[in-house]
Each structure stands twice: as C-alpha cells, then as structure tokens.
Amino acid sequence: MTITRCHLAPLTVLGLLVACRPNSDQVVYQLQADRFAGSEWSEPVNLGPVVNSSALDANAGLSSDAHTLFFVSTRTGGLGNLDIWMSRRRCLACDWEAPVNLGAPINSDAIDAAPTMSEDGRLLFFYSARAGGFGLGDVYVSHRVSTGADGDVWGPPVNLGPDVNTAANEQGTFYVHEPGEPNAFVYFNRPTAGGSVDVYRVAVSNDGDALGPAVLVPELSDPTTFDQKVAVSADGHELLLSSLRAGGFGNFDIWRFTRQSAQDPWSNPTHLDAPINTPDVDSQPVLSRDGRTLIFTSIRPGGVGVQDLWMSTRQPGLQP
C-alpha cells in the first residue's frame, strides 16, 4: 500500500504594503492570501480509540460542515485490503461516533482509499485498485443516491476515464472548488517515467465528469521524489502537501504553499516543522473549510495502532 504525503510553503507576509496603496483591492488579496501568518499549529492530539484502532487508520477526508470524517483502515470488518470508513459527530465540539464501513459498492475486495467529498456532499471521489480500471489503481467517483437517518446511499463508482487514469497508479485524490474558477478540480498523484510521483489536477463538472485531460501542477511537483497528497483551503489561498522531498525530517512530511488568488501559481514550499512534522511518517493532510483544523496521518509515538489520525488547530494571525 502506498501512503499519501504533502509539502507546503507559505507566502511572504505582505502586510507592510498596506501603507502603500496603489491598488487597495490588491492589498486585500495579499492579506487574505496568508491570514494564518504568524499563527502556530497546536500540539497534535490523537483522535483516540473510537476513530483509531490497533490496525492502520489513515488518509482522511472531511465533509464541508466537518461533521463527517471519511478515512481508510485495515481494521477488521472491512471488505478488502484497505476500506473506506466513516464517522459522524453531531457538532464541532462533539465526540466522533463509532466508525462504520461504507460497504459495497464503494468498498471492494481490493484497495479503496483517499476519500474526498464535493462541497455539496453529492459526490465522493476516491482511489481504487478494483478490477476493470485502466491500470494499477484509478480515480473513481460515486454519486449520492439518497441520505437519511441511516446514512448516505451511494451509487456504483464510475471511473473518471482515460483523461485522468492511465496504465500507472493514480491515487491521493482531493476535491476542491476554488473561488473564481468555473469548475471544481480533483488533485491526485501519478508516477512518472523518471521515477518520481508528481501532482496533477483535472477540472470536473458538477456531475463529477472529467473536463479534459489532467495536467501536471509543476510548482507542487518535485521531479526527484514522491509528492503524495494535497489539501487545498476553501478560499484557494493555502495548500498542504505531504512529500518525501529534501529538507524535511527524513520521512513523509507536510509542507505548506500559499498564493494571492486561486488563479495564481503556488509559492515555494515551507516545511511545517514541529509539532506537525516528526522523524516519523506525517502525511495525508486535510483542512477544515475555515482552515483552523488539520487532520493528518502519523506513526509518531503515543498512537493507538500501526498508524493513526491526529488533529491540530490554529487561530488566524493578527493583521496590521
């Protein structure tokens, strides 16, 4: 099984430009681009034995209201090698409830991982190594048929097709609708002929159809190593990436990128350092829509099982 990781880098704080106002709108964008500048992540907290198990628990995705947590696990009760599970909570301050397996048709007897939901909750994208794909593993989307007190009912997964999937292994999916963009995007990773694993993205319709070929995101991709999985903030100004690139603590680490608008390229990456990153595996980040909560995968000491989900929080930094 491949574990997804990320790199990130913050934009330079531009608050000093407020005094020079050739374009006040531009200044607003600059301040918004890094509203967490100077804000530190809290010491990560293990999500505990209700969510985590003695097995591997990793690769989380959050619903837009942060009341539903999707993640992957090798715990007993699944259908295959690695399954997608779901836990709910009634409020942001409430405890997570006992996870349930999403079952068929989402899970299969193969690897099913990297769940990520559209902001309206209608689409669930994920990676699967099930039979019938184009290669070792493909990106799929499932449409929600209904929802109710007993949970969501999902339709049969649909392969995103040859504009996304190849004979290689496409995985590490993340969905985001960036402000100012007419369509949403699905980010994922793909191995290259040179031996690296790079970050790609594809525009998708409201029904989850791929709108043209996926393209490499060069500023997020290190051609010498494994770039695993991204998480993009709801405002499109911040991106976290797990990666094996040089400059980290020696394993998969999380990095940060920023930009002034959703149409700009991403900045150079900044390593998140402690307490988020350790010499152990720290990867597969997901951000809440307000950007204040980070859930990620780690094998650091103090966990419940083989690999656990951890959470850290922060507050927006003070602006001049």
Contacts in CASP RR format, 6 or more apart in sequence:
PFRMAT RR
TARGET T0000
AUTHOR 0000-0000-0000
METHOD contacts of the structure
MODEL  1
MTITRCHLAPLTVLGLLVACRPNSDQVVYQLQADRFAGSEWSEPVNLGPV
VNSSALDANAGLSSDAHTLFFVSTRTGGLGNLDIWMSRRRCLACDWEAPV
NLGAPINSDAIDAAPTMSEDGRLLFFYSARAGGFGLGDVYVSHRVSTGAD
GDVWGPPVNLGPDVNTAANEQGTFYVHEPGEPNAFVYFNRPTAGGSVDVY
RVAVSNDGDALGPAVLVPELSDPTTFDQKVAVSADGHELLLSSLRAGGFG
NFDIWRFTRQSAQDPWSNPTHLDAPINTPDVDSQPVLSRDGRTLIFTSIR
PGGVGVQDLWMSTRQPGLQP
1 56 0 8 1.000
1 81 0 8 1.000
1 82 0 8 1.000
1 111 0 8 1.000
1 113 0 8 1.000
2 169 0 8 1.000
2 171 0 8 1.000
2 228 0 8 1.000
3 58 0 8 1.000
3 59 0 8 1.000
3 228 0 8 1.000
3 252 0 8 1.000
3 281 0 8 1.000
3 283 0 8 1.000
3 284 0 8 1.000
3 297 0 8 1.000
3 307 0 8 1.000
4 58 0 8 1.000
4 59 0 8 1.000
4 114 0 8 1.000
4 171 0 8 1.000
4 172 0 8 1.000
4 189 0 8 1.000
4 228 0 8 1.000
4 229 0 8 1.000
4 242 0 8 1.000
4 283 0 8 1.000
4 284 0 8 1.000
4 297 0 8 1.000
5 226 0 8 1.000
5 227 0 8 1.000
5 228 0 8 1.000
5 229 0 8 1.000
5 241 0 8 1.000
5 242 0 8 1.000
5 243 0 8 1.000
5 244 0 8 1.000
5 252 0 8 1.000
5 253 0 8 1.000
5 254 0 8 1.000
5 281 0 8 1.000
5 282 0 8 1.000
5 283 0 8 1.000
5 284 0 8 1.000
6 227 0 8 1.000
6 228 0 8 1.000
6 229 0 8 1.000
6 230 0 8 1.000
6 231 0 8 1.000
6 240 0 8 1.000
6 241 0 8 1.000
6 242 0 8 1.000
6 243 0 8 1.000
6 254 0 8 1.000
6 255 0 8 1.000
6 283 0 8 1.000
6 284 0 8 1.000
6 285 0 8 1.000
7 220 0 8 1.000
7 222 0 8 1.000
7 227 0 8 1.000
7 241 0 8 1.000
7 242 0 8 1.000
7 243 0 8 1.000
7 245 0 8 1.000
7 253 0 8 1.000
7 254 0 8 1.000
7 255 0 8 1.000
7 256 0 8 1.000
7 257 0 8 1.000
7 269 0 8 1.000
7 271 0 8 1.000
8 238 0 8 1.000
8 239 0 8 1.000
8 240 0 8 1.000
8 241 0 8 1.000
8 254 0 8 1.000
8 255 0 8 1.000
8 256 0 8 1.000
8 257 0 8 1.000
8 269 0 8 1.000
8 270 0 8 1.000
8 271 0 8 1.000
8 272 0 8 1.000
9 255 0 8 1.000
9 256 0 8 1.000
9 257 0 8 1.000
9 258 0 8 1.000
9 266 0 8 1.000
9 267 0 8 1.000
9 268 0 8 1.000
9 269 0 8 1.000
9 270 0 8 1.000
9 271 0 8 1.000
10 34 0 8 1.000
10 37 0 8 1.000
10 238 0 8 1.000
10 256 0 8 1.000
10 257 0 8 1.000
10 258 0 8 1.000
10 267 0 8 1.000
10 270 0 8 1.000
11 33 0 8 1.000
11 34 0 8 1.000
11 258 0 8 1.000
11 259 0 8 1.000
11 260 0 8 1.000
11 267 0 8 1.000
12 34 0 8 1.000
12 267 0 8 1.000
13 34 0 8 1.000
13 37 0 8 1.000
13 38 0 8 1.000
14 27 0 8 1.000
14 30 0 8 1.000
14 31 0 8 1.000
14 33 0 8 1.000
14 34 0 8 1.000
15 27 0 8 1.000
15 30 0 8 1.000
15 31 0 8 1.000
15 319 0 8 1.000
15 320 0 8 1.000
16 320 0 8 1.000
17 27 0 8 1.000
17 30 0 8 1.000
18 27 0 8 1.000
18 31 0 8 1.000
18 320 0 8 1.000
21 27 0 8 1.000
29 260 0 8 1.000
29 261 0 8 1.000
30 260 0 8 1.000
31 319 0 8 1.000
32 235 0 8 1.000
32 237 0 8 1.000
32 260 0 8 1.000
33 237 0 8 1.000
33 258 0 8 1.000
33 259 0 8 1.000
33 260 0 8 1.000
33 261 0 8 1.000
34 237 0 8 1.000
34 238 0 8 1.000
34 258 0 8 1.000
35 237 0 8 1.000
35 316 0 8 1.000
35 317 0 8 1.000
35 319 0 8 1.000
36 238 0 8 1.000
36 291 0 8 1.000
36 314 0 8 1.000
36 316 0 8 1.000
36 317 0 8 1.000
37 317 0 8 1.000
38 317 0 8 1.000
39 314 0 8 1.000
39 315 0 8 1.000
39 316 0 8 1.000
39 317 0 8 1.000
40 314 0 8 1.000
41 272 0 8 1.000
41 275 0 8 1.000
41 276 0 8 1.000
41 294 0 8 1.000
41 312 0 8 1.000
41 313 0 8 1.000
41 314 0 8 1.000
42 275 0 8 1.000
42 312 0 8 1.000
42 313 0 8 1.000
42 314 0 8 1.000
43 275 0 8 1.000
43 312 0 8 1.000
44 275 0 8 1.000
44 276 0 8 1.000
44 296 0 8 1.000
44 298 0 8 1.000
44 300 0 8 1.000
44 310 0 8 1.000
44 311 0 8 1.000
44 312 0 8 1.000
45 310 0 8 1.000
45 311 0 8 1.000
45 312 0 8 1.000
46 52 0 8 1.000
46 302 0 8 1.000
46 303 0 8 1.000
46 304 0 8 1.000
46 308 0 8 1.000
46 309 0 8 1.000
46 310 0 8 1.000
47 96 0 8 1.000
47 295 0 8 1.000
47 308 0 8 1.000
47 309 0 8 1.000
47 310 0 8 1.000
47 311 0 8 1.000
48 304 0 8 1.000
48 308 0 8 1.000
49 304 0 8 1.000
50 87 0 8 1.000
50 95 0 8 1.000
50 96 0 8 1.000
50 97 0 8 1.000
50 98 0 8 1.000
50 99 0 8 1.000
51 57 0 8 1.000
51 69 0 8 1.000
51 71 0 8 1.000
51 87 0 8 1.000
51 96 0 8 1.000
51 99 0 8 1.000
51 309 0 8 1.000
52 303 0 8 1.000
52 304 0 8 1.000
52 305 0 8 1.000
52 308 0 8 1.000
52 309 0 8 1.000
53 73 0 8 1.000
53 75 0 8 1.000
53 304 0 8 1.000
53 305 0 8 1.000
54 75 0 8 1.000
54 304 0 8 1.000
54 305 0 8 1.000
54 306 0 8 1.000
55 73 0 8 1.000
55 74 0 8 1.000
55 75 0 8 1.000
55 76 0 8 1.000
55 305 0 8 1.000
55 306 0 8 1.000
56 72 0 8 1.000
56 73 0 8 1.000
56 74 0 8 1.000
56 82 0 8 1.000
56 305 0 8 1.000
56 306 0 8 1.000
56 307 0 8 1.000
57 71 0 8 1.000
57 72 0 8 1.000
57 73 0 8 1.000
57 75 0 8 1.000
57 297 0 8 1.000
57 304 0 8 1.000
57 305 0 8 1.000
57 307 0 8 1.000
57 308 0 8 1.000
57 309 0 8 1.000
58 71 0 8 1.000
58 72 0 8 1.000
58 73 0 8 1.000
58 284 0 8 1.000
58 297 0 8 1.000
58 307 0 8 1.000
58 308 0 8 1.000
58 309 0 8 1.000
59 71 0 8 1.000
59 72 0 8 1.000
59 113 0 8 1.000
59 114 0 8 1.000
59 115 0 8 1.000
59 172 0 8 1.000
59 229 0 8 1.000
59 284 0 8 1.000
59 297 0 8 1.000
60 69 0 8 1.000
60 70 0 8 1.000
60 71 0 8 1.000
60 284 0 8 1.000
60 286 0 8 1.000
60 295 0 8 1.000
60 296 0 8 1.000
60 297 0 8 1.000
60 309 0 8 1.000
61 69 0 8 1.000
61 70 0 8 1.000
61 71 0 8 1.000
61 115 0 8 1.000
61 116 0 8 1.000
61 117 0 8 1.000
61 286 0 8 1.000
61 295 0 8 1.000
62 68 0 8 1.000
62 69 0 8 1.000
62 70 0 8 1.000
62 117 0 8 1.000
62 286 0 8 1.000
62 287 0 8 1.000
62 288 0 8 1.000
62 295 0 8 1.000
63 69 0 8 1.000
63 70 0 8 1.000
63 117 0 8 1.000
63 121 0 8 1.000
64 117 0 8 1.000
64 119 0 8 1.000
64 120 0 8 1.000
64 121 0 8 1.000
64 289 0 8 1.000
66 92 0 8 1.000
66 288 0 8 1.000
66 289 0 8 1.000
66 293 0 8 1.000
67 88 0 8 1.000
67 89 0 8 1.000
67 90 0 8 1.000
67 91 0 8 1.000
67 92 0 8 1.000
68 86 0 8 1.000
68 87 0 8 1.000
68 88 0 8 1.000
68 117 0 8 1.000
69 86 0 8 1.000
69 87 0 8 1.000
69 88 0 8 1.000
69 89 0 8 1.000
69 96 0 8 1.000
69 295 0 8 1.000
70 84 0 8 1.000
70 85 0 8 1.000
70 86 0 8 1.000
70 102 0 8 1.000
70 115 0 8 1.000
70 116 0 8 1.000
70 117 0 8 1.000
70 124 0 8 1.000
71 84 0 8 1.000
71 85 0 8 1.000
71 86 0 8 1.000
71 87 0 8 1.000
71 99 0 8 1.000
71 115 0 8 1.000
71 309 0 8 1.000
72 82 0 8 1.000
72 83 0 8 1.000
72 84 0 8 1.000
72 85 0 8 1.000
72 112 0 8 1.000
72 113 0 8 1.000
72 114 0 8 1.000
72 115 0 8 1.000
73 82 0 8 1.000
73 83 0 8 1.000
73 85 0 8 1.000
73 99 0 8 1.000
74 81 0 8 1.000
74 82 0 8 1.000
74 83 0 8 1.000
74 306 0 8 1.000
75 85 0 8 1.000
77 83 0 8 1.000
77 101 0 8 1.000
78 101 0 8 1.000
78 103 0 8 1.000
78 107 0 8 1.000
79 101 0 8 1.000
79 103 0 8 1.000
79 104 0 8 1.000
79 107 0 8 1.000
79 108 0 8 1.000
79 109 0 8 1.000
80 107 0 8 1.000
80 108 0 8 1.000
80 109 0 8 1.000
80 110 0 8 1.000
80 111 0 8 1.000
80 112 0 8 1.000
81 109 0 8 1.000
81 110 0 8 1.000
81 111 0 8 1.000
81 129 0 8 1.000
82 111 0 8 1.000
82 112 0 8 1.000
82 113 0 8 1.000
83 101 0 8 1.000
83 102 0 8 1.000
83 103 0 8 1.000
83 107 0 8 1.000
83 112 0 8 1.000
84 101 0 8 1.000
84 102 0 8 1.000
84 106 0 8 1.000
84 107 0 8 1.000
84 112 0 8 1.000
84 113 0 8 1.000
84 115 0 8 1.000
84 126 0 8 1.000
85 99 0 8 1.000
85 100 0 8 1.000
85 101 0 8 1.000
85 102 0 8 1.000
86 99 0 8 1.000
86 100 0 8 1.000
86 102 0 8 1.000
87 96 0 8 1.000
87 97 0 8 1.000
87 98 0 8 1.000
87 99 0 8 1.000
87 100 0 8 1.000
88 96 0 8 1.000
88 97 0 8 1.000
89 95 0 8 1.000
89 96 0 8 1.000
89 97 0 8 1.000
101 107 0 8 1.000
102 154 0 8 1.000
105 142 0 8 1.000
105 154 0 8 1.000
105 155 0 8 1.000
105 156 0 8 1.000
105 157 0 8 1.000
106 112 0 8 1.000
106 124 0 8 1.000
106 126 0 8 1.000
106 142 0 8 1.000
106 154 0 8 1.000
106 157 0 8 1.000
108 128 0 8 1.000
108 130 0 8 1.000
109 130 0 8 1.000
110 128 0 8 1.000
110 129 0 8 1.000
110 130 0 8 1.000
110 131 0 8 1.000
111 127 0 8 1.000
111 128 0 8 1.000
111 129 0 8 1.000
111 137 0 8 1.000
112 126 0 8 1.000
112 127 0 8 1.000
112 128 0 8 1.000
112 129 0 8 1.000
112 130 0 8 1.000
113 126 0 8 1.000
113 127 0 8 1.000
113 128 0 8 1.000
113 171 0 8 1.000
113 172 0 8 1.000
114 125 0 8 1.000
114 126 0 8 1.000
114 127 0 8 1.000
114 171 0 8 1.000
114 172 0 8 1.000
114 173 0 8 1.000
114 174 0 8 1.000
114 188 0 8 1.000
114 229 0 8 1.000
115 124 0 8 1.000
115 125 0 8 1.000
115 126 0 8 1.000
115 173 0 8 1.000
116 124 0 8 1.000
116 125 0 8 1.000
116 126 0 8 1.000
116 173 0 8 1.000
116 174 0 8 1.000
116 175 0 8 1.000
116 186 0 8 1.000
117 123 0 8 1.000
117 124 0 8 1.000
117 125 0 8 1.000
117 175 0 8 1.000
118 124 0 8 1.000
118 125 0 8 1.000
118 175 0 8 1.000
118 177 0 8 1.000
118 184 0 8 1.000
118 208 0 8 1.000
119 177 0 8 1.000
119 184 0 8 1.000
119 234 0 8 1.000
119 289 0 8 1.000
121 144 0 8 1.000
122 143 0 8 1.000
122 144 0 8 1.000
123 141 0 8 1.000
123 142 0 8 1.000
123 143 0 8 1.000
123 144 0 8 1.000
123 175 0 8 1.000
123 207 0 8 1.000
123 208 0 8 1.000
124 141 0 8 1.000
124 142 0 8 1.000
124 144 0 8 1.000
124 154 0 8 1.000
125 139 0 8 1.000
125 140 0 8 1.000
125 141 0 8 1.000
125 173 0 8 1.000
125 175 0 8 1.000
125 186 0 8 1.000
125 208 0 8 1.000
126 139 0 8 1.000
126 140 0 8 1.000
126 142 0 8 1.000
126 157 0 8 1.000
126 173 0 8 1.000
127 137 0 8 1.000
127 138 0 8 1.000
127 139 0 8 1.000
127 140 0 8 1.000
127 170 0 8 1.000
127 171 0 8 1.000
127 172 0 8 1.000
127 173 0 8 1.000
127 188 0 8 1.000
128 137 0 8 1.000
128 138 0 8 1.000
128 140 0 8 1.000
128 157 0 8 1.000
129 136 0 8 1.000
129 137 0 8 1.000
129 138 0 8 1.000
130 157 0 8 1.000
132 159 0 8 1.000
133 159 0 8 1.000
133 165 0 8 1.000
134 159 0 8 1.000
134 161 0 8 1.000
134 162 0 8 1.000
134 165 0 8 1.000
134 166 0 8 1.000
134 167 0 8 1.000
135 165 0 8 1.000
135 166 0 8 1.000
135 167 0 8 1.000
135 168 0 8 1.000
135 169 0 8 1.000
136 167 0 8 1.000
136 168 0 8 1.000
136 169 0 8 1.000
137 165 0 8 1.000
137 169 0 8 1.000
137 170 0 8 1.000
137 171 0 8 1.000
138 159 0 8 1.000
138 160 0 8 1.000
138 161 0 8 1.000
138 164 0 8 1.000
138 165 0 8 1.000
138 170 0 8 1.000
139 159 0 8 1.000
139 160 0 8 1.000
139 164 0 8 1.000
139 165 0 8 1.000
139 170 0 8 1.000
139 171 0 8 1.000
139 173 0 8 1.000
139 186 0 8 1.000
139 188 0 8 1.000
140 157 0 8 1.000
140 158 0 8 1.000
140 159 0 8 1.000
140 160 0 8 1.000
141 157 0 8 1.000
141 158 0 8 1.000
141 160 0 8 1.000
141 204 0 8 1.000
141 208 0 8 1.000
142 154 0 8 1.000
142 155 0 8 1.000
142 156 0 8 1.000
142 157 0 8 1.000
142 158 0 8 1.000
143 154 0 8 1.000
143 155 0 8 1.000
143 158 0 8 1.000
143 207 0 8 1.000
144 152 0 8 1.000
144 153 0 8 1.000
144 154 0 8 1.000
144 155 0 8 1.000
145 152 0 8 1.000
145 153 0 8 1.000
145 154 0 8 1.000
145 155 0 8 1.000
146 152 0 8 1.000
146 153 0 8 1.000
147 153 0 8 1.000
159 165 0 8 1.000
160 186 0 8 1.000
160 202 0 8 1.000
160 204 0 8 1.000
160 208 0 8 1.000
160 209 0 8 1.000
160 210 0 8 1.000
161 210 0 8 1.000
163 202 0 8 1.000
163 210 0 8 1.000
163 212 0 8 1.000
163 213 0 8 1.000
163 214 0 8 1.000
164 170 0 8 1.000
164 186 0 8 1.000
164 188 0 8 1.000
164 202 0 8 1.000
164 210 0 8 1.000
164 214 0 8 1.000
166 190 0 8 1.000
168 190 0 8 1.000
168 191 0 8 1.000
169 190 0 8 1.000
169 191 0 8 1.000
170 188 0 8 1.000
170 189 0 8 1.000
170 190 0 8 1.000
170 200 0 8 1.000
171 188 0 8 1.000
171 189 0 8 1.000
172 187 0 8 1.000
172 188 0 8 1.000
172 189 0 8 1.000
172 228 0 8 1.000
172 229 0 8 1.000
172 284 0 8 1.000
173 186 0 8 1.000
173 187 0 8 1.000
173 188 0 8 1.000
174 186 0 8 1.000
174 187 0 8 1.000
174 188 0 8 1.000
174 229 0 8 1.000
174 230 0 8 1.000
174 231 0 8 1.000
174 232 0 8 1.000
174 286 0 8 1.000
175 184 0 8 1.000
175 185 0 8 1.000
175 186 0 8 1.000
175 204 0 8 1.000
176 184 0 8 1.000
176 185 0 8 1.000
176 187 0 8 1.000
176 232 0 8 1.000
176 234 0 8 1.000
176 236 0 8 1.000
177 183 0 8 1.000
177 184 0 8 1.000
177 185 0 8 1.000
178 184 0 8 1.000
178 185 0 8 1.000
178 232 0 8 1.000
178 236 0 8 1.000
178 262 0 8 1.000
179 235 0 8 1.000
179 236 0 8 1.000
179 261 0 8 1.000
179 262 0 8 1.000
180 262 0 8 1.000
180 263 0 8 1.000
181 203 0 8 1.000
181 262 0 8 1.000
181 263 0 8 1.000
183 203 0 8 1.000
183 204 0 8 1.000
183 205 0 8 1.000
183 211 0 8 1.000
184 203 0 8 1.000
184 204 0 8 1.000
184 206 0 8 1.000
185 201 0 8 1.000
185 202 0 8 1.000
185 203 0 8 1.000
185 204 0 8 1.000
186 201 0 8 1.000
186 202 0 8 1.000
186 204 0 8 1.000
187 199 0 8 1.000
187 200 0 8 1.000
187 201 0 8 1.000
187 217 0 8 1.000
187 229 0 8 1.000
187 230 0 8 1.000
187 232 0 8 1.000
188 199 0 8 1.000
188 200 0 8 1.000
188 201 0 8 1.000
188 202 0 8 1.000
188 214 0 8 1.000
189 197 0 8 1.000
189 198 0 8 1.000
189 199 0 8 1.000
189 200 0 8 1.000
189 226 0 8 1.000
189 227 0 8 1.000
189 228 0 8 1.000
189 229 0 8 1.000
190 197 0 8 1.000
190 198 0 8 1.000
190 200 0 8 1.000
190 214 0 8 1.000
191 197 0 8 1.000
191 198 0 8 1.000
192 198 0 8 1.000
192 223 0 8 1.000
194 223 0 8 1.000
196 221 0 8 1.000
196 222 0 8 1.000
196 223 0 8 1.000
196 224 0 8 1.000
196 225 0 8 1.000
196 226 0 8 1.000
196 227 0 8 1.000
197 225 0 8 1.000
197 226 0 8 1.000
197 227 0 8 1.000
197 228 0 8 1.000
198 216 0 8 1.000
198 217 0 8 1.000
198 220 0 8 1.000
198 221 0 8 1.000
198 222 0 8 1.000
198 223 0 8 1.000
198 227 0 8 1.000
199 216 0 8 1.000
199 217 0 8 1.000
199 220 0 8 1.000
199 221 0 8 1.000
199 227 0 8 1.000
199 230 0 8 1.000
199 241 0 8 1.000
200 214 0 8 1.000
200 215 0 8 1.000
200 216 0 8 1.000
200 217 0 8 1.000
201 214 0 8 1.000
201 215 0 8 1.000
201 217 0 8 1.000
202 210 0 8 1.000
202 211 0 8 1.000
202 212 0 8 1.000
202 213 0 8 1.000
202 214 0 8 1.000
202 215 0 8 1.000
203 210 0 8 1.000
203 211 0 8 1.000
203 212 0 8 1.000
204 210 0 8 1.000
204 211 0 8 1.000
205 211 0 8 1.000
217 266 0 8 1.000
219 257 0 8 1.000
219 265 0 8 1.000
219 266 0 8 1.000
219 267 0 8 1.000
219 268 0 8 1.000
220 227 0 8 1.000
220 230 0 8 1.000
220 239 0 8 1.000
220 241 0 8 1.000
220 257 0 8 1.000
220 266 0 8 1.000
221 227 0 8 1.000
222 243 0 8 1.000
222 245 0 8 1.000
224 245 0 8 1.000
224 246 0 8 1.000
225 243 0 8 1.000
225 244 0 8 1.000
225 245 0 8 1.000
225 246 0 8 1.000
226 243 0 8 1.000
226 244 0 8 1.000
226 252 0 8 1.000
227 241 0 8 1.000
227 242 0 8 1.000
227 243 0 8 1.000
227 244 0 8 1.000
227 245 0 8 1.000
228 241 0 8 1.000
228 242 0 8 1.000
228 243 0 8 1.000
228 244 0 8 1.000
228 252 0 8 1.000
228 283 0 8 1.000
228 284 0 8 1.000
229 241 0 8 1.000
229 242 0 8 1.000
229 283 0 8 1.000
229 284 0 8 1.000
229 285 0 8 1.000
230 239 0 8 1.000
230 240 0 8 1.000
230 241 0 8 1.000
231 239 0 8 1.000
231 240 0 8 1.000
231 241 0 8 1.000
231 285 0 8 1.000
231 286 0 8 1.000
231 287 0 8 1.000
232 238 0 8 1.000
232 239 0 8 1.000
232 287 0 8 1.000
233 239 0 8 1.000
233 287 0 8 1.000
233 289 0 8 1.000
233 291 0 8 1.000
234 289 0 8 1.000
234 290 0 8 1.000
234 291 0 8 1.000
235 262 0 8 1.000
236 259 0 8 1.000
236 262 0 8 1.000
237 258 0 8 1.000
237 259 0 8 1.000
237 260 0 8 1.000
237 261 0 8 1.000
237 262 0 8 1.000
238 256 0 8 1.000
238 257 0 8 1.000
238 258 0 8 1.000
238 287 0 8 1.000
238 291 0 8 1.000
239 256 0 8 1.000
239 257 0 8 1.000
239 258 0 8 1.000
239 259 0 8 1.000
239 266 0 8 1.000
240 254 0 8 1.000
240 255 0 8 1.000
240 256 0 8 1.000
240 257 0 8 1.000
240 272 0 8 1.000
240 285 0 8 1.000
240 287 0 8 1.000
240 294 0 8 1.000
241 254 0 8 1.000
241 255 0 8 1.000
241 256 0 8 1.000
241 257 0 8 1.000
241 269 0 8 1.000
241 285 0 8 1.000
242 252 0 8 1.000
242 253 0 8 1.000
242 254 0 8 1.000
242 255 0 8 1.000
242 282 0 8 1.000
242 283 0 8 1.000
242 284 0 8 1.000
242 285 0 8 1.000
242 296 0 8 1.000
243 252 0 8 1.000
243 253 0 8 1.000
243 255 0 8 1.000
243 269 0 8 1.000
244 250 0 8 1.000
244 251 0 8 1.000
244 252 0 8 1.000
244 253 0 8 1.000
245 255 0 8 1.000
245 269 0 8 1.000
247 271 0 8 1.000
248 271 0 8 1.000
248 277 0 8 1.000
249 277 0 8 1.000
249 278 0 8 1.000
249 279 0 8 1.000
250 279 0 8 1.000
251 279 0 8 1.000
251 280 0 8 1.000
251 281 0 8 1.000
251 282 0 8 1.000
252 281 0 8 1.000
252 282 0 8 1.000
252 283 0 8 1.000
253 271 0 8 1.000
253 272 0 8 1.000
253 277 0 8 1.000
253 282 0 8 1.000
253 283 0 8 1.000
254 272 0 8 1.000
254 276 0 8 1.000
254 277 0 8 1.000
254 282 0 8 1.000
254 283 0 8 1.000
254 285 0 8 1.000
254 296 0 8 1.000
255 269 0 8 1.000
255 270 0 8 1.000
255 271 0 8 1.000
255 272 0 8 1.000
256 269 0 8 1.000
256 270 0 8 1.000
256 271 0 8 1.000
256 272 0 8 1.000
257 266 0 8 1.000
257 267 0 8 1.000
257 268 0 8 1.000
257 269 0 8 1.000
257 270 0 8 1.000
258 266 0 8 1.000
258 267 0 8 1.000
259 265 0 8 1.000
259 266 0 8 1.000
259 267 0 8 1.000
271 277 0 8 1.000
275 312 0 8 1.000
276 282 0 8 1.000
276 294 0 8 1.000
276 296 0 8 1.000
276 312 0 8 1.000
278 298 0 8 1.000
278 300 0 8 1.000
280 298 0 8 1.000
280 299 0 8 1.000
280 300 0 8 1.000
280 301 0 8 1.000
281 297 0 8 1.000
281 298 0 8 1.000
281 299 0 8 1.000
281 307 0 8 1.000
282 296 0 8 1.000
282 297 0 8 1.000
282 298 0 8 1.000
282 300 0 8 1.000
283 296 0 8 1.000
283 297 0 8 1.000
283 298 0 8 1.000
284 296 0 8 1.000
284 297 0 8 1.000
285 294 0 8 1.000
285 295 0 8 1.000
285 296 0 8 1.000
286 294 0 8 1.000
286 295 0 8 1.000
286 296 0 8 1.000
287 293 0 8 1.000
287 294 0 8 1.000
288 294 0 8 1.000
291 314 0 8 1.000
292 313 0 8 1.000
292 314 0 8 1.000
292 315 0 8 1.000
292 316 0 8 1.000
293 311 0 8 1.000
293 312 0 8 1.000
293 313 0 8 1.000
294 311 0 8 1.000
294 312 0 8 1.000
294 313 0 8 1.000
294 314 0 8 1.000
295 309 0 8 1.000
295 310 0 8 1.000
295 311 0 8 1.000
296 309 0 8 1.000
296 310 0 8 1.000
296 312 0 8 1.000
297 307 0 8 1.000
297 308 0 8 1.000
297 309 0 8 1.000
297 310 0 8 1.000
298 307 0 8 1.000
298 308 0 8 1.000
298 310 0 8 1.000
299 306 0 8 1.000
299 307 0 8 1.000
299 308 0 8 1.000
300 310 0 8 1.000
END
